[in-house]
Amino acid sequence: MQTFLPKFLALVQHSPSQPMPKGLLQPPSSLRLVDLGCGTGRNTLSLLNQAPENAEIIGLDASHGMLDVARKTMQQELEEEKNWSKNLMLEMYDMLRSTLTPPARALNASGVISTLVLEHIPVPETFFATATALLKPGGYFLVTNMHSDMGAMSQAGFVDVVTGVKIRPTSYSHTVQAVLDAAARAGFDVVGNRGVRERRVCEDMLEALGERANKWIGVTVWFGVCFRKRD
């Protein structure tokens, strides 16, 4: 994400503006960015720190607990930055509930990011249908996810910040090709000559990653790709 996010922001800032679709409750800001499945807000905070001053940032997540942590994180950041001019909204949204439409304020986005979320969605089509609803034509969609090589050996998990209990939500191992195929069917094209970027754990990474990474040596654990919604 340290490499991907600046490039993503450069793309959305230079994307030609599109007319606002009918039915929106308010006109869009000059740059509207959505963190889909924002969790505790780690990458939402990165958007706040790196996006232009006039950007509007919306974090969406299906978990009240995650959003509570994100709000505390964002509030602390806002208090430290007295002259903050960016708009921020954190709101509940569960893409697995087909009757629940995205918040109106999150629609017509110039860019959407979604990091390590797709592995919790049973079928990629649901994931990309949500992105289609959020993005304006020509908008950009930055996706990172657990690689299927890692998914075949393990599943995602996290420690509950309140109880300290290890939580292992249901994970789905989607191959890179399945993700690309679903994106294409939904009207997305891969951006750039390099296409999908994949990361395999090597021995020289162990000092940075820690002892727990030993079992992943030689395993491709992550992939990332930036898409553009067709006009």
N, C-alpha and C positions, 0 to 999 in steps of 0.2 A: 504493500500500500504506500510505502514511502516513495516508491517510483511511480506507481500507477496514478495516485490521486492528483499530483500536480499536472500530469499530462491530461487527465480527465477534465480538470478545471480549465485548462487551456482550451480544450475542445469546446466545452459548453459556452465559454465566453465569446468564442468566435463563431458560434452557430448562428445563422440568420434567424431573426425573430419571426415567429408565426402569429397570425391573428388568433385572438382568444376565442375558443369554441363557445357557442351559445349555451346558456344555462349556468355558467359559473356565477357565483355569488359576488365576486369581486375581481377587479382586474389583477393580472399577475404583477409581481414586482419585476424589476429588470432582470433578475436572475433567481429562479426558484429551484432549490435542490432538495431532494428527498433521500433520507437514509431509511431504506426499507428493511425492517427487522433490525432496528438500531440497538437493541439490547441495552447494555448499561451506558451506551453513548460514547464509546471510545472513538469511533470514526465520525460520529456526529460532531464531537469536539474538534476533530481534525478539519472537518468542513468549516466550522466556525472560525478556526484559526487561519485557514488558508484561502477561503472564498473572499471575493471582493466585499467591500464594506456595505454595498447596497443589496447584498444577497439575502434571500429569505430561506431559512433552513427549517425543514420539517422532518422530525424523527417519528417513525411509525413502528409499533411493536405490539405483539399479541399478549404480552405479559405485564400486568400491573406492577409486579415487583421489580422487573427490569427497568420500567419507566420511572419508578420512584428513585432508583439509584441514579439513573440518567439525569433526573431533575436536580438532584443534589449536586451532581458534578457540574452541570451547566450553571446552576445558581452561583456556585463558588467562582467559576470562571467569569461570570458576568459582574460579580462584585469586585473582582480584581481588576477588570477592565472598565474603568469608570466612563470612558467615552465610547462604549460599544454602540454601534449603529445598526447591527444586523438584527433581523427579526428571527425569532426562534419559536417553534411550536413542537411539543411532544404529545402524541396522541395514540390511543389504542386503535389498533387495526389488525384483524386476523384474516389473512388471505385465504385460509382454508374454509371460512364460512362464506359460501357463495352468495348469500343474501346480504352480506355486509359490503356496501360499496365504499371505496376510499373516501376520506374526508375531502370536502370540496376544496379546501384551501391547499391540498396537496396535488390537485389536478393541474394539468398544463405545465408540468415541470420541464425545465430545460435539461436537467440531468437527474438520474437516480443512481445511487450506489446500494449494493446489497452484498454484505461480506459474511461468508460462512452461514448463510441462511438456507440456501437451496437444498442442502442435505437433510433438512427437516420437512421438506415438502414432498409428498408422495410421487407426484408427477410434475416434470418440468413445465408442462403446458399451463398449469395453474400459476406458476411463478411468472411466466412470461405474459400471461393474460393480465396479471396485475400490473406489470411494468407498462404494458400497452395502455392500460387505463390511466396511468399516472403521467406518462410522457406526452409532450406535444410532438407533432411530426418533426423529424429531424433531430429529436432529442437523443441524449447519450445515456447508456446503461452500463455501469461498471459492475462486474460480477466477479467475486472470488468464492471458492468453495473447496471443501475437502476433496482430494482426488480419489477416484474409485479404487486405486491400488491401496490406499490407506483404509478406505471404507470396507474393503474386503477383510481387513485384519482387526478393525476396531470400530468404535463409534464415538461421536462427540459427547462430551460431558462437562459439567461445571459444578463448582461448589456454591451452594446457596449461601448468600452473604449474611443471612439472618440466622439460619440453623446450623450452618457449617456442614450440612449433609451433602454428599456427592449425588448430583442429579444426572441421570442419563436419559434424555428424551429420545424418542424414536428417531433413528437416522435412516436415510435412504441413500444408497450408493449409486449415484448417477455417473455414467461414463461421460468423458468430454464430448464424444461424438453425439451421444443422446442429447446433451445440452445444446450443442450447436444445431442439431436438427430441429429441436423444439423452437429455438430462437428464430431460425429461418422461416419456419411455418407461421410464426407469430408476426413476421414482418420486420425482423432485425437482421442487420448485416454486421459482420465482424469488421472492426476498424483497424487499419494499419497493416503493414506488410508482415509483421511478426505474428499476428493472429493470437493464438492462445499461448500463454506463458505457463510453464509447469516448473515445479520445484521439487527436487529430490534431496533428501538428507545425506550429506557427506560427512566424513570424519572431521574435516576442518571446521564444521559448524558446531561441534559438540561443546566447545568452550562457551559459545554464546547461548546455546540452547539448553545446556544442562545435562545431567546424567540420564534423565528420563528419555532423552532423544536417542540413546544407544540402540534401542530396539528398532528404530526407524532408519538406521543407516542403509542406504541403497534403495529405500522406498520413496516413490513419488507421493508426496503428501498434500499437495496444494496445486490449484490452477487458478488463473485469472484471465479475464478477457473483457474487452470493452466493445459494446455493440452500439449501433446507431439505428434508431427507428426510422424506417423508410418514410419518405414524404407522402 
